[in-house]
């Protein structure tokens, strides 16, 4: 069964789009390596430096990229991706990841890596 078989062409999805897109973001290896981890690393670095930073702005960009890749892969109509869905995804990322970010789980110093190689 394909994802597009799980919605009735016009009105609604038969699954939670917020949870499904978050699952995609965290489990699609190409997306995770190229987008998700680097963005959370950037947020970690900014938080460590105590610099004020608009986390929502960069997370909104992350969600837009994920949405584009998800739509392309699963052929879900873009109309289901409302601003409310985007906001819920951003909130969920912040709720679920802020402790990890604060604890340095995503902190990776590229400079120290380059010096070792």
C-alpha positions as CSV (number, residue, x, y, z in Angstrom):
1,X,0.0,0.0,0.0
2,X,1.3,3.4,-0.9
3,X,0.8,6.5,1.2
4,X,-1.3,8.1,-1.5
5,X,-3.7,5.2,-1.1
6,X,-4.3,6.3,2.5
7,X,-6.2,9.5,1.6
8,X,-9.5,10.0,-0.2
9,X,-8.2,12.3,-3.1
10,X,-9.7,15.5,-1.7
11,X,-10.6,15.8,2.0
12,X,-8.4,14.2,4.5
13,X,-5.5,11.9,5.3
14,X,-5.9,8.6,7.2
15,X,-2.8,9.2,9.2
16,X,-1.2,11.9,11.3
17,X,0.8,14.0,8.9
18,X,2.8,15.8,11.7
19,X,4.0,12.5,13.1
20,X,4.7,11.0,9.7
21,X,6.7,13.9,8.4
22,X,8.7,14.0,11.6
23,X,9.3,10.2,11.2
24,X,10.5,10.9,7.7
25,X,12.8,13.7,8.8
26,X,14.5,11.6,11.4
27,X,14.6,8.3,9.5
28,X,15.3,9.2,5.9
29,X,19.0,8.9,6.1
30,X,19.8,11.3,3.3
31,X,17.6,14.0,4.8
32,X,18.8,13.4,8.4
33,X,22.5,13.6,7.4
34,X,22.2,16.6,5.0
35,X,19.6,18.7,6.8
36,X,18.2,17.6,10.1
37,X,21.4,17.0,12.1
38,X,23.2,20.0,10.6
39,X,20.3,22.3,11.6
40,X,20.1,21.0,15.1
41,X,23.9,21.2,15.3
42,X,23.7,24.9,14.3
43,X,21.0,25.5,17.0
44,X,23.2,23.7,19.5
45,X,26.2,25.9,18.6
46,X,24.2,29.1,18.9
47,X,22.7,28.0,22.2
48,X,26.2,27.1,23.5
49,X,27.4,30.6,22.6
50,X,24.3,32.1,24.3
51,X,23.6,34.1,21.1
52,X,20.0,35.1,20.4
53,X,18.8,33.1,17.5
54,X,15.4,32.7,15.8
55,X,15.1,28.9,16.1
56,X,11.7,28.9,14.5
57,X,12.9,30.6,11.4
58,X,15.6,28.0,10.7
59,X,13.2,25.2,11.7
60,X,10.6,26.5,9.4
61,X,13.1,26.3,6.5
62,X,14.0,22.8,7.6
63,X,10.3,21.8,7.5
64,X,9.8,23.4,4.1
65,X,12.7,21.3,2.7
66,X,11.4,18.2,4.3
67,X,7.9,18.9,3.0
68,X,9.2,19.3,-0.5
69,X,11.2,16.0,-0.4
70,X,8.3,14.2,1.3
71,X,5.7,15.4,-1.3
72,X,8.1,14.3,-4.1
73,X,8.7,10.9,-2.6
74,X,5.2,10.0,-1.5
75,X,3.0,12.0,-3.9
76,X,1.0,13.7,-1.2
77,X,-0.9,16.8,-2.3
78,X,0.6,20.0,-1.0
79,X,-2.7,21.3,0.2
80,X,-2.5,19.1,3.3
81,X,0.6,21.0,4.4
82,X,-1.0,24.0,6.0
83,X,0.8,26.7,8.1
84,X,-0.8,25.0,11.1
85,X,0.8,21.7,10.2
86,X,4.2,23.5,9.8
87,X,3.8,25.2,13.2
88,X,2.9,21.9,14.9
89,X,5.9,20.2,13.4
90,X,8.2,23.0,14.6
91,X,6.6,22.9,18.1
92,X,7.1,19.1,18.2
93,X,10.7,19.3,17.2
94,X,11.3,22.0,19.9
95,X,9.5,19.9,22.5
96,X,11.2,16.7,21.7
97,X,14.7,17.9,20.9
98,X,15.4,20.9,23.1
99,X,16.7,18.7,26.0
100,X,18.9,16.8,23.5
101,X,20.1,20.1,22.1
102,X,20.8,21.6,25.5
103,X,22.7,18.5,26.6
104,X,24.9,18.7,23.6
105,X,23.6,15.6,21.8
106,X,23.7,17.4,18.4
107,X,26.8,19.4,19.2
108,X,29.5,18.6,16.8
109,X,32.5,20.9,16.3
110,X,33.5,20.8,12.6
111,X,36.7,22.6,13.4
112,X,38.0,20.1,15.8
113,X,37.1,17.3,13.4
114,X,39.1,19.0,10.6
115,X,42.1,19.4,12.8
116,X,42.2,15.7,13.6
117,X,42.1,14.6,10.0
